[in-house]
């Protein structure tokens, strides 16, 4: 079971060449098992990046997210109270970015590996990360 960081989700669907070979292999393997997860905070983050002009999609953000939701092997994980509180309890080696903290808390809560290129997230002790 894996959780995709926001940039990995975007790259996987739009620019898979940006992913490392190891990341692609783990995603493909997890797809076959129906165990690819994305935190709902990533949908918020994508929408914010589009609104700020830092990300350009090939379609409206609502449609892009809806197409992701329709993929049978991809599951969105809502930010529930347990994940929200766990994101605050993570130690201070993580950045203060709420989205990063919630994504990490999601992976930890699921007992899943986090697929990320972000060095700050991948160096977090106690978390399994893939790149």
Helices and strands as residue ranges (DSSP letters): E 2-4, H 6-14, G 16-18, H 21-33, E 36-39, H 40-51, H 61-69, E 74-77, H 81-89, H 98-110, E 113-115, H 119-122, E 129-130
